[in-house]
Amino acid sequence: MYEIEGSYTQRCCAVLDKNRRRVAEIKQKEAVGGVGFGVDVFRLIVQPEIDAALAMTLVILLDQMFGSSRRLST
């Protein structure tokens, strides 16, 4: 069982395991040299306690539910 805490639309959320340990994290990518990135550019940080493919699957599902492409199509 996993729980997602935070805001995917702001690209600032964490995946917690059943013991509430942070096993994956989504963060906005930091700007480099004054050039900013859009919300669709982010970092996925995965801990060894969770399979990277499962973490990416959760990101895809979150994007289908709350992503910027969904906002554009409505």
N, C-alpha and C positions, 0 to 999 in steps of 0.2 A: 504494500500500500504506500502510495506517495501523495504528498500534499504540496500544492503550489501556493506560495505566499508572495505577495507583492503585486506589481502591476506589469503585465506583459506589454500593454500598449505603450508604457514608458520605458520598456526594455530594462526593467529593474525588478527581477523576481528570483526566487530560489525554489528549488525542489527539495523537499524534506522527506526523509524516510519515516518509517513507523515509530522510530525513537526520537523524531524531530531533529535529526542531524542533517545538516546541509550537505547534500550529495551532488547537486548541480546548481549552477547560478547563471543567470542571463544578465549581462550588463551592457550598457551603451558603450560603444567604442569611443575612446578618448580622441579628441581632435589633435592633429599633428601639424605643427608649424602654422597655426591659425586657421587651418582648413578643417571645417566641421564635417561630420558625417551625418547622413539622415538616420531616421529611426530604424530603417531596414538593415543597417550595418551595426552588428552587435557582437559581443563575445559570449561564447558558451563555455563555461568552465565546468569540467566534469571530474569528480573525485573517483578514486578506484572502487568505491563501494557500489557504484551504479554502472551498468553497461552503457558505453557511449552511444550505441545505436538506440537504446531506449530513451536516453536523454534527448537525442535529436528527434525521435518520434514525438516526444512531448512538445518540443518546440514547434514541429509541423502542425500538431493538433491545436496548439495555442494560436498559431498564426491563422489557421483556418477559422477559428472562433473569433479572434480579436485583432487580426493583422490589418495592416494598412490597405492591402488589396481588397479586403472585405468592405472597408469603409468606402472605397471608391466605387464599388459595384452596387451599392444600395441607393 
